[in-house]
Amino acid sequence: MELDSNRELQLDRGSTGTRYYRNAVERHWDPGEIDLSEDSERLIEYLQTTEDSDEVFDVVRQNIARFGAGEQAVTEDLAPLATALDNLDDQMFLTTQIYEEAKHTDFFDRYWREVIHTAEDELGYERSSPTDPVWYNDAYDELFERNERAMEALLDDPTPDTFAVAYCHYHLTIEGILAQTGYYGMQQSFAPDSHPELPSLPGLHRGFTKIRQDEGRHVGFGMTKLKELITEDGVDPTLLSETVMELMPLVNGITAEETEQNAELGPTPDELRAYASGKHTDRMEQITDASEEIPDVETLTQLDGAGAD
């Protein structure tokens, strides 16, 4: 057992890791406590009265499947980062992030069992599976495979550049661009009184609110660590932009397909692109500009638009 004898006490209460850890503890939520009963009723009613019900149901199922698979993948892929970090405060935060990614996986598994299967049974569909390859495309598979490789590289070569690449894959691209934009779009689509032509799904909306708050904290942690790698370890900021740009064709390959399929659902493609672009531009400025500061964790876990809880 090794203890850091340079510390008078075990934790640095002012550190990013411990502050984020405490925020996660204080915002604890249980995916099993979210009521999904109204979602089943409203989705069934909507599909029974919608002309293109098969197409709409496929869009809903594909989105839920991809969210669930993505959360499962990042739950599995985060372990190397927790192992490679040598700071106790950061490691403690990572334990909450792994736990939260597992909770997100739990939520989407519940949603498939209790909402999707219930609707399928009622409407005479054959029961489907969220693990069916039909819901995914090559770009989706490749993006998560690259993320897995970037995280595993930390075990063999834990240099500042390797950490930077890992944070760019996981926190900036998958969580910061792909997931947060997807969650925002779906939550806007099915929020109460947001789009009258779509069903209000309160359980899904509630789950997305909790997940988006968690993801805001996760992305903020990654941003803070990237800023430290630049200012304290000499990582070249161009490594960040180049890494993200290498991944963007895969992100676009996922979102372009979803945008075409979701064309009649919720926010327009232009609105979603503007949301993702604006968020990413702001984050990169906050990371790479010495005069800019990363927002505090309370700000990062506040939601705009339909996400207010």
C-alpha positions in Angstrom: 0.0 0.0 0.0 1.3 3.4 -0.9 0.2 6.7 0.7 1.2 10.2 -0.5 3.3 11.3 2.4 3.4 14.8 0.9 -0.3 15.3 1.8 -1.2 16.2 5.3 -4.7 14.8 4.7 -5.9 12.3 2.2 -7.9 14.6 -0.2 -7.4 18.0 -1.7 -10.8 19.4 -1.2 -10.2 22.3 -3.6 -9.0 20.1 -6.4 -11.0 19.6 -9.6 -11.3 15.8 -8.9 -12.7 16.2 -5.4 -15.0 19.0 -6.3 -16.4 17.0 -9.2 -16.6 13.9 -7.0 -18.6 15.7 -4.4 -21.0 17.2 -7.1 -21.6 13.7 -8.4 -22.4 12.4 -4.9 -24.8 15.3 -4.2 -26.6 14.8 -7.5 -27.1 11.0 -7.1 -30.2 9.6 -8.8 -31.6 6.1 -9.3 -32.6 5.1 -12.9 -35.0 2.5 -11.3 -37.0 5.3 -9.7 -38.0 7.0 -12.9 -41.7 6.3 -13.8 -42.0 5.0 -17.3 -45.6 4.0 -17.3 -46.9 7.1 -19.0 -44.3 6.7 -21.7 -45.7 3.3 -22.7 -49.3 4.6 -22.9 -48.4 7.7 -24.8 -46.1 6.0 -27.3 -48.7 3.3 -28.0 -51.5 5.9 -28.5 -49.2 7.9 -30.8 -48.2 5.0 -32.9 -51.8 3.8 -33.2 -52.8 7.2 -34.7 -49.8 7.9 -36.9 -49.8 7.2 -40.6 -46.1 6.3 -40.8 -46.0 4.5 -37.5 -43.4 1.8 -38.6 -40.9 4.5 -39.7 -41.4 6.6 -36.5 -41.1 3.6 -34.2 -37.9 2.5 -36.0 -36.4 6.0 -35.4 -37.3 5.9 -31.7 -35.9 2.4 -31.3 -32.7 3.1 -33.1 -32.0 6.2 -31.0 -32.7 4.3 -27.7 -30.5 1.4 -28.9 -27.6 3.6 -29.8 -27.8 5.6 -26.6 -27.8 2.4 -24.6 -25.0 0.8 -26.6 -22.9 4.0 -26.4 -23.3 4.1 -22.6 -22.4 0.5 -22.3 -19.2 1.1 -24.4 -18.0 4.1 -22.4 -18.7 2.2 -19.2 -16.4 -0.5 -20.3 -13.8 1.8 -21.9 -13.2 4.2 -19.0 -11.4 1.7 -16.7 -7.9 2.3 -18.3 -8.1 6.0 -17.5 -8.9 5.3 -13.9 -5.9 3.0 -13.7 -3.5 5.3 -15.5 -4.3 8.4 -13.4 -2.0 8.8 -10.4 -3.9 11.5 -8.5 -6.3 10.2 -5.8 -8.7 13.1 -6.2 -9.0 12.4 -10.0 -9.4 8.7 -9.4 -12.2 9.3 -7.0 -14.1 11.3 -9.5 -13.5 8.6 -12.1 -15.2 6.1 -9.8 -18.3 8.2 -10.0 -18.1 8.6 -13.7 -17.9 4.8 -14.3 -20.8 4.4 -11.9 -22.8 7.0 -13.8 -22.1 5.5 -17.2 -23.4 2.2 -15.7 -26.5 3.9 -14.5 -27.2 5.4 -18.0 -26.8 1.8 -19.4 -29.3 0.7 -16.8 -31.8 3.4 -17.7 -31.8 2.5 -21.4 -32.1 -1.2 -20.7 -35.1 -0.5 -18.5 -36.6 1.7 -21.3 -36.3 -1.1 -23.8 -37.9 -3.7 -21.5 -40.7 -1.5 -20.1 -41.5 0.9 -22.9 -40.3 -0.5 -26.3 -41.3 -4.1 -25.5 -44.7 -3.0 -24.1 -45.5 -1.0 -27.2 -44.4 -3.9 -29.5 -46.6 -6.4 -27.6 -49.6 -4.1 -27.7 -49.2 -3.2 -31.4 -48.4 -6.7 -32.6 -44.8 -6.2 -33.5 -42.2 -9.0 -33.0 -40.1 -8.2 -29.9 -36.9 -6.5 -30.9 -33.5 -6.3 -29.3 -31.3 -3.2 -28.7 -28.2 -5.4 -29.5 -29.4 -6.2 -33.1 -26.8 -4.9 -35.6 -29.7 -3.4 -37.7 -29.6 -0.3 -35.4 -25.9 0.5 -36.0 -23.7 1.5 -39.0 -20.0 1.2 -39.7 -19.2 4.8 -38.6 -20.8 4.1 -35.2 -18.8 0.9 -34.7 -15.5 2.5 -35.8 -15.9 5.5 -33.6 -16.3 3.4 -30.4 -13.5 1.0 -31.5 -11.2 4.0 -31.8 -12.2 5.3 -28.4 -11.5 1.9 -26.9 -8.0 1.9 -28.5 -7.3 5.4 -27.3 -8.2 4.5 -23.7 -6.2 1.3 -23.7 -3.1 3.1 -25.0 -2.9 4.7 -21.6 -2.0 1.4 -20.0 1.2 1.1 -22.1 2.2 4.7 -22.7 0.7 7.1 -20.1 2.3 10.2 -21.6 0.7 13.7 -21.6 0.0 13.3 -25.4 -1.6 9.9 -24.9 -3.8 11.3 -22.1 -4.8 14.3 -24.4 -5.8 11.9 -27.2 -7.8 9.8 -24.8 -9.7 12.8 -23.4 -10.3 14.1 -27.0 -11.8 10.8 -28.0 -13.9 10.1 -24.9 -14.8 13.5 -23.3 -14.7 15.9 -26.2 -16.0 13.9 -29.1 -18.2 11.0 -27.9 -19.6 12.8 -24.9 -19.2 16.4 -25.8 -20.3 16.3 -29.5 -22.1 13.0 -30.3 -23.9 12.2 -27.1 -24.8 15.6 -25.8 -26.2 16.8 -29.1 -28.2 13.5 -29.5 -29.6 13.8 -26.0 -30.5 17.5 -26.5 -32.3 16.7 -29.8 -34.2 13.8 -28.4 -35.2 15.6 -25.2 -36.4 18.6 -27.2 -38.4 16.3 -29.4 -40.3 14.5 -26.6 -40.5 17.3 -23.9 -43.9 18.3 -22.7 -45.5 20.9 -25.0 -42.3 21.1 -27.1 -43.5 19.5 -30.3 -47.3 18.9 -30.3 -47.0 16.6 -33.3 -44.9 14.2 -31.2 -45.9 12.3 -28.0 -44.8 13.7 -24.7 -42.6 11.1 -23.0 -42.1 12.2 -19.4 -40.0 9.3 -18.3 -37.6 9.7 -21.2 -37.4 13.4 -20.6 -36.6 12.9 -17.0 -33.9 10.3 -17.7 -32.3 12.6 -20.3 -32.3 15.5 -17.8 -30.4 13.4 -15.3 -28.0 11.9 -17.9 -27.3 15.3 -19.5 -26.4 16.7 -16.0 -24.0 13.8 -15.5 -22.5 14.3 -19.0 -22.0 18.0 -18.4 -19.8 17.1 -15.4 -17.9 14.4 -17.4 -17.2 16.8 -20.3 -16.1 19.5 -17.9 -13.6 17.2 -16.2 -12.1 16.2 -19.5 -11.9 19.9 -20.5 -10.1 20.8 -17.3 -7.6 17.9 -17.7 -6.9 19.0 -21.2 -6.3 22.6 -20.2 -3.8 21.3 -17.5 -2.0 19.2 -20.1 -1.5 22.2 -22.3 -0.5 24.7 -19.6 1.4 22.4 -17.2 2.7 19.6 -19.4 3.4 21.3 -22.7 0.9 19.4 -24.9 0.5 21.2 -28.3 -3.1 22.5 -28.6 -3.1 21.5 -32.3 -3.0 17.9 -31.1 -6.5 18.4 -29.7 -8.0 20.0 -32.8 -6.3 17.4 -35.1 -7.6 14.5 -33.0 -11.2 15.8 -33.0 -11.1 16.6 -36.7 -9.9 13.0 -37.5 -13.0 11.7 -35.7 -15.5 14.1 -37.1 -16.1 12.2 -40.4 -17.3 9.3 -38.2 -19.5 11.5 -36.1 -20.9 13.0 -39.3 -21.4 9.5 -40.6 -23.6 8.7 -37.6 -25.5 12.0 -37.3 -26.1 12.3 -41.1 -28.0 9.0 -41.1 -29.9 10.0 -38.0 -30.7 13.4 -39.3 -32.2 12.0 -42.5 -34.3 9.5 -40.5 -35.3 12.0 -37.9 -36.1 14.8 -40.4 -39.7 15.0 -39.2 -38.9 14.7 -35.4 -38.2 17.7 -33.2 -35.4 20.2 -33.8 -34.3 20.7 -37.4 -30.9 19.4 -38.7 -29.7 23.0 -38.9 -30.6 23.6 -35.2 -28.8 20.5 -34.1 -25.7 21.3 -36.1 -25.7 24.9 -34.7 -26.0 23.5 -31.2 -23.1 21.0 -31.6 -20.9 23.5 -33.3 -21.5 26.3 -30.8 -20.8 24.0 -27.8 -17.6 22.6 -29.4 -16.2 26.0 -30.4 -16.8 27.4 -26.9 -15.1 24.4 -25.3 -12.1 24.6 -27.4 -11.6 28.3 -26.7 -12.0 27.6 -23.0 -9.4 24.8 -23.2 -6.8 26.4 -25.4 -7.1 30.2 -24.6 -5.1 31.0 -21.4 -7.4 33.9 -20.7 -10.5 31.7 -20.7 -11.6 29.6 -17.8 -13.5 26.3 -17.7 -17.0 26.9 -16.2 -17.4 25.7 -12.7 -19.1 22.3 -12.1 -22.4 23.8 -11.0 -22.6 25.7 -14.3 -21.7 22.7 -16.3 -24.5 20.7 -14.8 -27.2 23.3 -15.5 -29.2 22.7 -18.6 -30.7 25.0 -21.2 -33.8 24.7 -23.2 -36.1 21.7 -22.6 -33.7 20.2 -20.1 -34.6 22.4 -17.2 -35.8 20.2 -14.3 
